[in-house]
Amino acid sequence: MNTVWLGLGSNIGDRLAYIESAIEKLSGILADMQIAPIYDTIPIDYLNQSNFLNTVVRGETVLTPKELLNKTQTIEQTIGRKRITEKGPRTIDIDILVYESICATYEIDSNSYLTVPHESMHMRLFALKPLLDLNPDLVDPGDGVPWSIKAEKLSEQKVELYTR
């Protein structure tokens, strides 16, 4: 079994319901799943959109990174995700943040790639904060630097615990 950490985000409609639906569906493909607290976060990169709810789930899988990506994209589609604009509003987004200690890039097709660890997570407190809630000692397998050190550099990003 391989340990994986997946980032979940939603900023359209009933954000919490979409996150909960994704978690329920992920429980069918991940064993020993743990769920981080949910955070209310401001968008980065594409700013003209609503706040997100974000969390991270940790689980065990026998799937390869590419197989896991296929499963998570199917879950996104089932929940209603439409890929209209990159980094734009979405019902649900499921990203593979960390997959064991693998550092690799996989070609998905001629126009897309999967990189693990996620190539942008070191710049996203909304991914690192819930990841560190699940494992505060986790290190970046690429450079051996603790993710907590990288998160400290992002203190200007607004990430607040979500309350209903």
Secondary structure as UniProt FT lines:
FT   STRAND          2..10
FT   HELIX           15..26
FT   TURN            27..29
FT   STRAND          31..35
FT   STRAND          39..41
FT   STRAND          52..61
FT   HELIX           65..79
FT   TURN            86..87
FT   STRAND          93..99
FT   TURN            100..101
FT   STRAND          104..109
FT   TURN            110..111
FT   STRAND          112..116
FT   TURN            119..120
FT   HELIX           121..123
FT   HELIX           125..134
FT   TURN            136..137
FT   TURN            141..143
FT   HELIX           147..152
FT   TURN            153..156
FT   STRAND          159..161
//
